[in-house]
Amino acid sequence: MSCKSPGSAHDSTAFTCTVLGQALHGADDPLSLSLIQHGHCIASDEAYAASEVLAVPWPGGGKGDRWRDSYNFHLSSPRIHIEQAFRMLVWRWGGFLEAAACVVR
């Protein structure tokens, strides 16, 4: 989410407008250098452009190449658990969030 981008903007466009997005795409940025040095990366989805620190799936599901399919599988597995955790939070606190939004309006 970026306040600099309208709601209709593509996720990757909004992300590149943020300071974090620019830092992760700059190979000479201290944050990127630290992540690379320690062997870390950020798992993302196909909406984002791959970089030294952003791991994105192969487009088209790997097209039968077992190494690409394996990479896509192992990349998506942790993301699924994180998305499920967020869904549980929204399910648990969804009513609270809606009530808070009504108070703010």
N, CA, C and O of each residue as an XYZ file, in Angstrom:
420
protein
N       0.841     -1.169      0.000
C       0.000      0.000      0.000
C       0.884      1.228      0.000
O       1.855      1.305      0.752
N       0.555      2.163     -0.823
C       1.288      3.424     -0.875
C       0.289      4.565     -0.994
O      -0.583      4.554     -1.862
N       0.424      5.525     -0.134
C      -0.452      6.702     -0.196
C      -0.149      7.563     -1.408
O      -0.922      8.458     -1.750
N       0.982      7.291     -2.062
C       1.370      8.054     -3.238
C       0.664      7.558     -4.495
O       0.700      8.230     -5.526
N       0.031      6.404     -4.426
C      -0.588      5.795     -5.603
C      -2.092      5.667     -5.411
O      -2.555      5.395     -4.303
N      -2.865      5.861     -6.488
C      -4.316      5.676     -6.380
C      -4.661      4.197     -6.218
O      -3.836      3.330     -6.509
N      -5.851      3.914     -5.764
C      -6.285      2.533     -5.563
C      -6.295      1.706     -6.828
O      -6.208      0.480     -6.772
N      -6.400      2.366     -7.973
C      -6.438      1.642     -9.239
C      -5.047      1.279     -9.756
O      -4.926      0.596    -10.773
N      -4.001      1.727     -9.069
C      -2.635      1.446     -9.518
C      -2.299     -0.030     -9.308
O      -2.754     -0.654     -8.349
N      -1.508     -0.568    -10.207
C      -1.044     -1.953    -10.086
C      -0.154     -2.068     -8.848
O       0.543     -1.119     -8.489
N      -0.180     -3.231     -8.201
C       0.592     -3.441     -6.977
C       2.065     -3.120     -7.168
O       2.672     -2.461     -6.323
N       2.642     -3.577     -8.265
C       4.070     -3.339     -8.481
C       4.368     -1.865     -8.701
O       5.435     -1.393     -8.309
N       3.458     -1.130     -9.315
C       3.639      0.305     -9.510
C       3.610      1.030     -8.179
O       4.449      1.891     -7.916
N       2.639      0.681     -7.336
C       2.552      1.292     -6.016
C       3.784      0.954     -5.184
O       4.295      1.805     -4.456
N       4.260     -0.281     -5.287
C       5.417     -0.714     -4.508
C       6.675      0.041     -4.916
O       7.463      0.429     -4.053
N       6.877      0.255     -6.204
C       8.086      0.956     -6.647
C       8.076      2.433     -6.276
O       9.122      3.081     -6.311
N       6.909      2.977     -5.918
C       6.833      4.372     -5.474
C       7.235      4.533     -4.011
O       7.462      5.652     -3.550
N       7.326      3.431     -3.284
C       7.683      3.507     -1.868
C       9.192      3.518     -1.689
O       9.936      3.108     -2.581
N       9.635      3.986     -0.542
C      11.059      3.990     -0.223
C      11.584      2.563     -0.154
O      12.684      2.279     -0.627
N      10.793      1.661      0.437
C      11.207      0.258      0.530
C      11.350     -0.360     -0.859
O      12.322     -1.068     -1.125
N      10.400     -0.101     -1.735
C      10.460     -0.633     -3.094
C      11.687     -0.153     -3.837
O      12.336     -0.932     -4.534
N      12.011      1.113     -3.697
C      13.196      1.650     -4.361
C      14.465      1.078     -3.759
O      15.435      0.834     -4.476
N      14.472      0.861     -2.445
C      15.652      0.292     -1.786
C      15.884     -1.151     -2.220
O      17.027     -1.557     -2.433
N      14.817     -1.924     -2.350
C      14.972     -3.330     -2.710
C      15.347     -3.528     -4.173
O      15.888     -4.573     -4.534
N      15.071     -2.555     -5.008
C      15.441     -2.674     -6.414
C      16.799     -2.058     -6.719
O      17.332     -2.222     -7.816
N      17.351     -1.350     -5.744
C      18.681     -0.772     -5.928
C      19.747     -1.707     -5.375
O      19.796     -1.947     -4.168
N      20.589     -2.231     -6.234
C      21.610     -3.197     -5.799
C      22.658     -2.557     -4.897
O      23.350     -3.265     -4.165
N      22.788     -1.235     -4.933
C      23.790     -0.570     -4.103
C      23.208      0.004     -2.815
O      23.927      0.655     -2.057
N      21.935     -0.221     -2.556
C      21.298      0.253     -1.338
C      21.781     -0.569     -0.141
O      21.923     -1.786     -0.263
N      22.036      0.052      1.005
C      22.519     -0.692      2.180
C      21.584     -1.817      2.615
O      22.054     -2.871      3.043
N      20.270     -1.614      2.513
C      19.322     -2.669      2.889
C      19.465     -3.872      1.966
O      19.529     -5.010      2.431
N      19.515     -3.626      0.671
C      19.677     -4.722     -0.288
C      21.005     -5.434     -0.084
O      21.061     -6.664     -0.115
N      22.066     -4.677      0.122
C      23.379     -5.282      0.331
C      23.397     -6.156      1.577
O      23.996     -7.231      1.576
N      22.743     -5.697      2.639
C      22.683     -6.490      3.874
C      21.900     -7.777      3.666
O      22.324     -8.837      4.126
N      20.763     -7.701      2.979
C      19.970     -8.899      2.706
C      20.744     -9.893      1.853
O      20.723    -11.095      2.119
N      21.429     -9.394      0.827
C      22.204    -10.263     -0.054
C      23.362    -10.904      0.715
O      23.628    -12.097      0.573
N      24.039    -10.102      1.524
C      25.187    -10.597      2.287
C      24.787    -11.721      3.235
O      25.543    -12.675      3.420
N      23.607    -11.616      3.837
C      23.146    -12.622      4.788
C      22.358    -13.750      4.124
O      21.890    -14.662      4.807
N      22.207    -13.697      2.809
C      21.522    -14.762      2.084
C      20.015    -14.755      2.242
O      19.376    -15.803      2.143
N      19.440    -13.591      2.485
C      17.992    -13.471      2.654
C      17.346    -12.919      1.395
O      17.984    -12.230      0.598
N      16.066    -13.233      1.231
C      15.279    -12.646      0.152
C      13.842    -12.519      0.631
O      13.470    -13.068      1.669
N      13.056    -11.807     -0.119
C      11.645    -11.612      0.193
C      10.837    -12.344     -0.862
O      10.990    -12.096     -2.058
N       9.975    -13.248     -0.416
C       9.119    -13.997     -1.341
C       7.939    -13.122     -1.728
O       7.239    -12.589     -0.867
N       7.725    -12.979     -3.022
C       6.604    -12.185     -3.503
C       5.869    -12.968     -4.581
O       6.233    -14.100     -4.901
N       4.842    -12.357     -5.129
C       4.094    -13.051     -6.174
C       4.433    -12.482     -7.538
O       5.306    -11.622     -7.664
N       3.740    -12.964     -8.557
C       4.065    -12.606     -9.941
C       3.817    -11.141    -10.273
O       4.238    -10.669    -11.329
N       3.139    -10.414     -9.387
C       2.847     -9.010     -9.660
C       4.094     -8.143     -9.602
O       4.097     -7.033    -10.134
N       5.148     -8.628     -8.968
C       6.351     -7.831     -8.764
C       7.483     -8.276     -9.676
O       7.508     -9.409    -10.156
N       8.410     -7.371     -9.904
C       9.576     -7.682    -10.737
C      10.653     -8.319     -9.874
O      10.894     -7.886     -8.747
N      11.292     -9.336    -10.402
C      12.365    -10.020     -9.673
C      13.578     -9.103     -9.549
O      13.863     -8.293    -10.430
N      14.277     -9.254     -8.437
C      15.524     -8.528     -8.225
C      16.437     -9.417     -7.389
O      16.121    -10.582     -7.146
N      17.546     -8.883     -6.956
C      18.470     -9.662     -6.139
C      17.827    -10.116     -4.823
O      18.190    -11.157     -4.276
N      16.875     -9.330     -4.321
C      16.265     -9.661     -3.027
C      14.775     -9.980     -3.111
O      14.187    -10.385     -2.108
N      14.152     -9.812     -4.259
C      12.746    -10.179     -4.430
C      12.664    -11.468     -5.241
O      13.026    -11.498     -6.417
N      12.189    -12.519     -4.605
C      12.043    -13.812     -5.280
C      10.616    -13.920     -5.808
O       9.661    -13.885     -5.032
N      10.472    -14.049     -7.101
C       9.155    -14.179     -7.721
C       9.077    -15.511     -8.466
O      10.101    -16.028     -8.912
N       7.871    -16.072     -8.605
C       7.748    -17.347     -9.317
C       8.034    -17.214    -10.808
O       7.928    -16.135    -11.391
N       8.397    -18.337    -11.401
C       8.558    -18.370    -12.855
C       7.191    -18.160    -13.483
O       6.217    -18.776    -13.050
N       7.096    -17.303    -14.494
C       5.795    -17.096    -15.129
C       5.304    -18.347    -15.850
O       6.095    -19.119    -16.391
N       4.030    -18.529    -15.848
C       3.438    -19.675    -16.541
C       3.566    -20.981    -15.786
O       3.342    -22.047    -16.360
N       3.920    -20.924    -14.513
C       3.977    -22.136    -13.701
C       5.153    -23.047    -13.996
O       5.125    -24.204    -13.576
N       6.161    -22.605    -14.678
C       7.326    -23.437    -14.948
C       7.229    -24.239    -16.221
O       8.239    -24.748    -16.707
N       6.034    -24.365    -16.775
C       5.790    -25.036    -18.061
C       6.388    -26.434    -18.148
O       6.948    -26.815    -19.175
N       6.266    -27.195    -17.063
C       6.704    -28.584    -17.086
C       8.163    -28.806    -16.740
O       8.571    -29.951    -16.549
N       8.958    -27.762    -16.654
C      10.359    -27.897    -16.243
C      10.372    -28.218    -14.747
O       9.892    -27.418    -13.944
N      10.909    -29.364    -14.366
C      10.807    -29.801    -12.971
C      11.533    -28.870    -12.008
O      11.112    -28.733    -10.859
N      12.618    -28.226    -12.449
C      13.338    -27.324    -11.561
C      12.542    -26.049    -11.338
O      12.475    -25.539    -10.219
N      11.943    -25.539    -12.397
C      11.117    -24.333    -12.245
C       9.857    -24.638    -11.448
O       9.447    -23.840    -10.605
N       9.242    -25.783    -11.706
C       8.055    -26.176    -10.937
C       8.402    -26.330     -9.457
O       7.639    -25.902     -8.591
N       9.548    -26.938     -9.169
C       9.984    -27.116     -7.786
C      10.242    -25.761     -7.124
O       9.855    -25.535     -5.978
N      10.896    -24.870     -7.856
C      11.159    -23.521     -7.335
C       9.841    -22.829     -7.005
O       9.693    -22.265     -5.921
N       8.883    -22.867     -7.930
C       7.585    -22.236     -7.700
C       6.874    -22.839     -6.498
O       6.279    -22.115     -5.699
N       6.932    -24.166     -6.366
C       6.281    -24.835     -5.240
C       6.898    -24.388     -3.917
O       6.180    -24.019     -2.989
N       8.223    -24.421     -3.830
C       8.890    -24.073     -2.576
C       8.812    -22.583     -2.271
O       8.901    -22.187     -1.109
N       8.650    -21.769     -3.274
C       8.466    -20.337     -3.056
C       7.057    -20.032     -2.566
O       6.870    -19.159     -1.718
N       6.060    -20.747     -3.095
C       4.676    -20.446     -2.721
C       4.276    -21.056     -1.387
O       3.362    -20.552     -0.735
N       4.930    -22.116     -0.971
C       4.540    -22.792      0.280
C       4.562    -21.868      1.498
O       3.565    -21.819      2.217
N       5.643    -21.134      1.769
C       5.617    -20.240      2.937
C       4.618    -19.102      2.776
O       4.003    -18.675      3.753
N       4.450    -18.605      1.546
C       3.496    -17.521      1.323
C       2.084    -17.957      1.675
O       1.310    -17.161      2.207
N       1.736    -19.197      1.390
C       0.390    -19.689      1.672
C       0.104    -19.620      3.168
O      -0.983    -19.211      3.574
N       1.074    -20.017      3.987
C       0.872    -19.986      5.440
C       0.717    -18.548      5.952
O      -0.087    -18.292      6.848
N       1.470    -17.631      5.397
C       1.352    -16.235      5.811
C      -0.008    -15.673      5.408
O      -0.647    -14.977      6.196
N      -0.457    -15.971      4.182
C      -1.766    -15.500      3.732
C      -2.881    -16.095      4.590
O      -3.854    -15.406      4.895
N      -2.755    -17.356      4.981
C      -3.756    -17.969      5.839
C      -3.791    -17.291      7.208
O      -4.867    -17.103      7.777
N      -2.633    -16.925      7.736
C      -2.586    -16.233      9.026
C      -3.283    -14.886      8.939
O      -4.016    -14.506      9.853
N      -3.060    -14.154      7.842
C      -3.745    -12.878      7.672
C      -5.247    -13.074      7.539
O      -6.023    -12.282      8.074
N      -5.666    -14.115      6.832
C      -7.108    -14.397      6.717
C      -7.714    -14.685      8.080
O      -8.830    -14.251      8.366
N      -6.987    -15.416      8.928
C      -7.491    -15.721     10.266
C      -7.621    -14.437     11.093
O      -8.587    -14.275     11.837
N      -6.659    -13.535     10.964
C      -6.741    -12.264     11.687
C      -7.933    -11.443     11.206
O      -8.670    -10.881     12.016
N      -8.121    -11.374      9.902
C      -9.253    -10.619      9.362
C     -10.564    -11.257      9.799
O     -11.509    -10.552     10.152
N     -10.630    -12.598      9.779
C     -11.845    -13.282     10.193
C     -12.128    -13.010     11.670
O     -13.268    -12.764     12.062
N     -11.079    -13.057     12.474
C     -11.234    -12.869     13.920
C     -11.564    -11.421     14.262
O     -12.436    -11.156     15.090
N     -10.864    -10.483     13.622
C     -11.000     -9.082     13.973
C     -11.738     -8.274     12.911
O     -11.800     -7.048     13.007
N     -12.296     -8.936     11.903
C     -12.978     -8.235     10.820
C     -14.090     -7.333     11.286
O     -14.196     -6.192     10.837
N     -14.928     -7.828     12.187
C     -16.010     -7.007     12.723
C     -15.481     -5.802     13.463
O     -16.038     -4.709     13.365
N     -14.400     -6.002     14.207
C     -13.774     -4.897     14.929
C     -13.242     -3.853     13.955
O     -13.406     -2.652     14.174
N     -12.605     -4.309     12.881
C     -12.057     -3.375     11.901
C     -13.152     -2.590     11.203
O     -12.989     -1.399     10.938
N     -14.276     -3.250     10.899
C     -15.388     -2.557     10.262
C     -15.986     -1.530     11.205
O     -16.333     -0.426     10.786
N     -16.108     -1.885     12.476
C     -16.646     -0.935     13.463
C     -15.720      0.269     13.621
O     -16.184      1.404     13.723
N     -14.416      0.020     13.643
C     -13.448      1.108     13.759
C     -13.515      2.020     12.536
O     -13.391      3.238     12.665
N     -13.709      1.447     11.365
C     -13.811      2.250     10.139
C     -15.054      3.132     10.186
O     -15.024      4.272      9.721
N     -16.149      2.613     10.746
C     -17.372      3.407     10.848
C     -17.192      4.563     11.824
O     -17.739      5.644     11.601
N     -16.435      4.358     12.900
C     -16.190      5.422     13.878
C     -15.324      6.505     13.249
O     -15.545      7.692     13.491
N     -14.351      6.112     12.454
C     -13.441      7.083     11.838
C     -14.186      7.952     10.836
O     -13.894      9.141     10.707
N     -15.143      7.370     10.128
C     -15.883      8.133      9.114
C     -16.696      9.168      9.814
O     -17.407      9.937      9.166
